[in-house]
Structure formats: structure tokens, C-alpha cells
Amino acid sequence: MLLKNCRVITPSDTIEADILIEGEKIARVGKGLKSDEAIDLKGRPVIPGLVDVHVHMRDFQEGYKEDFASGSRAALVGGVTTFVDMPNSRPPVTDAATYQRRLAVAGARSLVDFGLNYGITPESLEELDRVAPVAGKIYMDGALGAVSDGVLEDAMKRCRRLAVHAEDQRVIEENLRRLGMGSFSDHARIRAPEAEREAVRRLSGLASSLEKGVHICHLSSAATLRYLNEYTTCEVTPHHLLLTAQDLERLGGIAKTNPPLRGKEDLAVLWEALISGRIDIIASDHAPHAAGEKRGPPGDVPSGVPNLEVMLRLLLTQVKAGRMSLNTLVEKACENPARLFGIMGKGTIRPGMDADLLVLDMKAGGTIKAEEFVSKARYSPFQGWKTTGGVDKVFLRGRLAYDRGDILVEEGYGRPLGLL
């Protein structure tokens, strides 16, 4: 297949070229290429499929919230052709048998390509050699149990890559004891910026002393940036770039997430850090729940925002507004995630890579309507937001997988990721 007259977007350039696909791979990128089967894109932008390294597909006992079928459909509609699933499922992925079972479920149900992270606990480290995850994942807020510096050190030494939810459990517990949870604003005060700062300070210092790399998930507060060093990489989410603590007060449980939404000053600094390169990756942190679970007392409402279907639309809207370029979007949401996590064949448009390609329609307008999501989580703090730009076509490993609203691949088309 030949995609003719593309505007190929790379992190550093925009190239007028054709893209020749042979089988599942990109064969050539250049001008004047020939093929019996061709699609004329008439100058539309083409970017790599998004590589989302932070997704919660739920499934297992929480399949009513999301499963690999519904979640991967949401990914495909949103232009995400590769995702990495987090291990805090129920039951959690903290042993080799559960890891293999989850891999099998994802293989049977996912429409797009996938990888798994492995939850790190003192006990799970014993089985680390029996699994091959994209990364080990540690929750410093205690989501999988208390985390000592000894566990952090062992994980940094033994994991091919380590990703960390960086909120200090001790700070959170002390704030909860002192403040209580009487309102959704209390959630932001309990998980205050110092919880993130303390966790990142510990991580960065340990990484530096061991000379080992660590990836910090969903960085949210401006003051945390000062603790980053040459051994740390980090990501930011759409909700931490676009929403504030005022939205948490206004929307309540719909906007409750971990770490919580911050102030306007934090947003400005996060944007500057993203554009300047201090923040490496944009990831969705797609964390779906049943809509009814997001209504109730503040302490009972689970944290999480479903982002897979809206992340790219929100980012393209920021491109249209001049806040970022398409080149930066490709760098942060495609190339860097694949490169930093050692994911083979993804994130770049060049010969030999998987033919995971998005054809964009930058003139497409719309309104975010959660009731129309293909995800099971039909709620969003972005409900009613106007967007500009969207996905026209998605090619996944050379196959037209999505075309103007129609999903053209079946459950099980997705494959486990190859890792460097």
C-alpha cells in the first residue's frame, strides 16, 4: 500500500513525502514512490500512532469498569496504537502466574498492540526473572503496599526499567490524619505537592547514588521539577496540563485523580517544562471507573480520569491554539515513549518500523461528549469542551484499522510488544 502526498511529521521536521507500506512495515519514505494500491492523502498530516505508556485497562474482577476490548477500542478511536497497562488491577499483577494470565487476556481481547508493567513489592521481586514486562511499577503511595528505600534500591538494580507513582505514603497518611476527608478539595490537600516532592526527592537521590534510571509517572506540581536529574525521566497527563484545583471543586468526583489537580501556576510551569524538554512524555493515565462510582462522598469516590478517546483531540486543539507544535506532540506522545521504554518498532516514521500511522484531519471540529465514548467509562472532566483536529484514519501494522469512525479490526488483532 502507498500513502501518497503525505505531510510527514517528525519531532524535528515536516516532510512532503509518500509512505510505502509492505506487509506490516514501512518500506520507504520519499517522493515519487509507486504502487498499484495507493491512497492520495492530499497533503494531510501523518504522524506515528501514539504510544501511551500509562493506561489502566482494569479487566479481571473490574471488567465492569473497562476491559481490554473496550479499552483498546477507545485507544484506537483516540489514535493510540500502542499502550502499556498498569499492574494495580484486581487481583494485582505482582506474581508470574497473574502476569501470564493478564498477557493471555490482553492477547485475546486487545485490538491494538500492548505491553504490561509488573507491580513491584518485596514479595514480587522474587519472581521478577520469570516475567518480561515493559517496566516494573512501584506505587509509593502504598497502593500495592508500603515501599521502603530497600525495595526501591532493589527494583532500580533489577528492573530493565522502573516506573514510579511518586507520592509519599507517609506524607499522605499524616495529612489525612490531620485534615480528614470532608470535601474533594481536601483530597488535594491530603495529597499535597509535598507528597510528590518528597517522593521524587527520594527517588532522584537514590537513582543518582546507584547511577540507575527511573521514570516518574504523572508529574503534577511545579516545585517537583527542581529534584529531577540526569537519571530521571518523567511524564505529564492531559488533565494536569489543562485542569486545575478549581475544576476539582467544581466537578467533584469526576475530576478526582491521583495525584490531584493543582493550581494555575503549576499548569504554566508544566507547559514550559514540556516545551523546553524537561518533561519527556505525555501519557493519558487512562483510569476508568463506572460512572456511578464517581458520585458519592469524597472519601469513597475512586480516583481516575478516562482519557484514551480525548487525549489526542485535546492536544491537537492546543496545537491549533499555538501552544505546542505537531512536532512536539510527535516527540512527546510517540517517539519518546517508545525510545525511553525500549519498545521496538514504534513511535517513528522511517523504513523498517511498524506501519502504525495516523492520518489527521486538522480541520475537524467537535465537542467532547462522554455519552458517546466507546470506553465503558462514560464520564469526563472535559465534557462539553470544544476541540479542533482529529483522527481520520489509523493504520496498525500496515492494516487500515480505523477509518472515519469505523473500527475495522477485531478483538485479538493486537500483539504483545517487542522490547529492546
N, C-alpha and C positions, 0 to 999 in steps of 0.2 A: 504494500500500500504506500502511496505517496501523498503527503500533505504538501500542497503547492502554495506558494505565495504566503508564507508564514512571517510573522514578526516575532522572531525567537528571542525570548527574554532570558538573559543570564544575569548573575549578580553584578557583572561589570560592564555589560554591553547590551545593545539591542541590534539584532542582525536580521536583515531581509534574506530569507533563505527557504529552500524546500527541505522537507524531512522525509527520508526514505526509510520505511519500516520493512524488515524482513523477519518473518516469524514473530518472535516476542521482543526483538531487539531493534534499536536504532542502528541502521546500517550506514547511512551517510547523512550529512547536513551540508547543504551547499546550494548553489544556484544552477538552474537549468537541468535538474535531475529528471529522469524519465521513468515511467511505469505505466503498465496497461490499466491499473486501478489507481485513480487519483481523485483527491478531493481538493478543490480550489477554495482556500480559506480567505482569499481576497484581502490580505493584509491584517487579518485579526491576530491579536497577541496569542502566542503559545508559550506556556510555562510548564515545568515539570509537575507531575502530580504531587500534592502536598504530602509531606512526611510528618505525621503527628506522633510525637514520642511520649504523649501523656494522655491516655484515654482509659476510662473505666467502663468496660463493656458489661459489667455485672454478671449476668448469666448464673449458672449453678442455682443456688437457692434464691437468688434475687433476680431471676429471669423475668419476673413480672415488671421490673424497672427498666430493663434493657437486656437484650441477649446479642450474641454475635451476629445473628441475621439482621435484626432490626438496627443495631448499631452500625454495622458495616453498610447497610443501605443508606443510613444518614451520612456516613463518611463519603460514600460515592456521590450522593447528591451534592455534598459540600465540596467536592473536588479533592478529598483526601483519599489517595490510592494506597497508602501505607500507614498503618497505625501500630503503636506499641501499647499493650494492655497492662494495666497496673495490677498488683497481686493482692490488694485488700478486698478480695471477693469473699463470699461466704459459701464454703469454707475458704480460708486464705491460701494462696499459693506459697506455702512455706515448707513443702516437702516434695521429694521427687515424684511420688505417685500422683499427687494432686497436680503438679506441673504437667505431667504427661497426659493426664485426663483433660486438663484445660486445653492443651495443644490439640488433642483429638477433637474436642467440641468445636474449637475455632476452625479447624480444618474442614469440618463437615458443614459449618454454617456460614462462614465469612464470605462475602462477595469480593472483598479486596484483600491485599496482602497484609500479613500481620506478624508481629513478634510479641513475646511475653517477657515481662520482668518477673523476677523471683524475689519474694519477700525475705528480708534478712532478719533473723532472730538468733539468739545464741544457739538454739537447737537446730535451726535450718542450715546454719553454716556447715554442719556435719555432712549434709547431703549435697553441698554445692558442686562437687565434682561430678555428680550424676545428672546435672541439668546443663543446658546451654542457652541461658536467657540473653536477651539484648543487654540487660543490666541487672544488677542487684538493686533492690529498692529498700531503703530504710525510712521509717517514719519516726522522727524524733519527737513527735507529739504523743507517742505512745499508742498509736492506732493498732500496732501489732505487738505491743508490749514495751516495757521500759528498755531504753537503749543506753548502755554505758559507753564510755570512751574506749574501753577494751573491745567492745563489739564493733564500734566504728573503725578502730585500727585494724582489726582482723578483716573486716569487709573491704577496706581500702587495699589491703595487701593481696586479698584473694580474688576479688571480683574483677573480671575483664573491664567492666565499667560499673560505676556506682552512682545511682541517682538518689537524692535525699529530699524528703519533705522536711524542710528546715524550720521547725517551730519547737522551741524548747519546752518539754513537758513540765519541768519544774516551775517555770515562769507561768505557764497556763494554769496549773493547779493552784498556785499561790493566788493568782488574780481571781480565779473562780471562788476560792475560799473567802477572799476579802470582799468581792463585789457581788457575787451571786449572779444569776441569770434571770433578771426581771424583764428585759427588753432585748430586742435584736441589736440595739446599739451596745448593750452590754457584751454581746458576742465579740464585737470589735475591740472593746476594752479588755476583755479577758485574753484574747489572742492579740495583744497589743504589739506594736512594732518591736519592742524589746525582746519578745519571744523569738521573733525571726532573727534579730540582730545577734542575740546570744548564741543561737544555733549556728548561724553562719560564721560567727567568730570562732567557735569551737572547731567547726569543720575546716575552715581555711587554715587555722593554725596547725591542725593535725595533718592536713594534706601537705602543707609546706614542710613540716618536720619529716614526713615519710617520703616526700617527693613523689606523691601519688595524686592522680587526678580525681576530682569529684564534681558531679553535676548537681546544681541546686535547682530544684523544681519551683515553679510559680513564684518567683521573687516578686514582692509586693510593696516594699517600703524603701523610700529614698535613702534613708540612713544606712541600710544594709549594704549598699554598694561600696562603701569605704572598706569593707572587710574582704572583698574579692581580691584574688591574687592570681598569679600565673598558673596555679594548679586547679583553679575553679572555672567552670563554665556555668551558665545559668539560662533560664528561660523565663518568659513572661506570657501571661494569658490575655486574651481579648478583654475579659472583664476587668482585669487590673489595669489595662490601658485606657478603658473607656468609661468605667463606672466608679463612683465614689461612695464614701460612707453615707452621704445624703441619700443615695439610691437605696442603701440598706434600710435606712429609717423609713423611706417612702414605700418600699416594696415588701419589707419584712422577709419572710421565709424564702420567697422567690429569689432573693439576692443574697441569701446566706451561703457563704462559701468559706473554705479554709485554704490559705489564710484569708482573713476578711478583707473587704473593700476598704480603701484608705482615703486620705484627703486629696484635694485637688493639687496640692503641692507635690505629692508623691507621683501623681499621674504625669505632671510636667517633667519631673526628673527621670521617670521611667522612659518616657518618649525620647528624651535627649540621650539617655544611655543606650536605647535600642538603635537609634540612628547613628550614634558615634561608634558603636561596636562593642560597648561594654556588656551589653546583653546579647547573647549569641543566637537564641532560638525563640520563635513564637510557637506555643503549643496550646491546644484547646483546653486541657484539663476537663474534657467532657465527662461530667459526673452526674448521670441521670438518676432521678427518683420518680416514683409515682407522683402525679400532680397533687393528689390528696395529702401525701406526706409532707408537702411543703406548706401546708396550712396547719396551724396549731401553736401551742405555747413555744416560745423561743428556744427553750432548752430541749424540746422534743423534736424540733424540725431538723432533719438531716442536712448537712452542708453539701452543696454542689450545684453547678450550672451546666446545662446541656448545650454544648457549643458546636458540635460537628457540622451541623447544617448551616450555621450562620457565620462561622469564623471567617471564611474567605470573603463572603459578602461584606462583612464589616470592614475587613482590611482593604478591599477594593474601594470601598467608599472613602476610606482615609487616603488612598492613592488619588482618587478623583478630587479630593479636597486639598491636595498638595502637601499632606502631612508626611507622606513617605512615597517612595518610587516603587514601580513594579520590580525594579532590580533589587531593591532592599527586601521586598516581600519574598522574592525567589531565594535570596540569600538566607533569610531567617526562617522560612517555613518549608524550604525544600532542600537546599544544598547543605546548610549547616547541620540540621538534624541527622541527615544520612551520614555525613562525614564524621561528626563528633561521636556518633554511636556505632560507627563501623558497619553500616548497613550497605550491603553490596547491591550495586546496580540501580540505585535510586537517587533521586534528587537533582539530577543533572541531565541536560540535553546534549549528548555527544555520542558518537559511534561506540557501540558495544554496551551501552546502558540499556536497561529495560525501557521499552517504549511506553512509559507512563506519562501521558501528556494531557494537558488541559487546554482546550480552545476557549478563550474568554470572549465574552460579549461586554465590552466596557460601556455600552450604551444602555444596557438592560437596567430598568428601574424596578423597584418593588418595595413592599412593606413586609417586615418580619411578622409572620402570623404563626404562632406556636401551634395553633389548632390544625395546621396543615403539615406539621413535621411528620416525617416517616419514622423518626425515633419514637419510642414509647413514651418518652418524657415530653409531653406536650405543654410545656410552660417555658418562659424565658424572661429574664430581666430586660431583654432587648425588644420585648413585644411592642409593636407599633412603630419601631424605628424605620425610617426611610433609608433605603440602600440604593447605591448605584454601582453597576457592574455585577457580573455573574458568570456562571459556567454554561457554555453552550454544548460542548462535547467533552467526554472523558475517554481516553484510551488507556487501557490497563494491559500491560504486556502485549501491546500490538492489537488488541481487540477493542472495538468500539463498545464500551461498557455502559455509557450513558449518553443520550442524545436528546437534547431539548425537552427534558422532563421525563423521558422514557428510560427505565433501567433495563439493560439488555444482557446482563449476565445473571447467573443463577447462584443460589447458595452453594458453597463449596468451590467456587472459582478461585477464591483467594488462596494464597500459598504461604507457608512459613518463610520468614526472611532468611537469606544467606547473610552471614556475618564475617567481617574481616577479623 
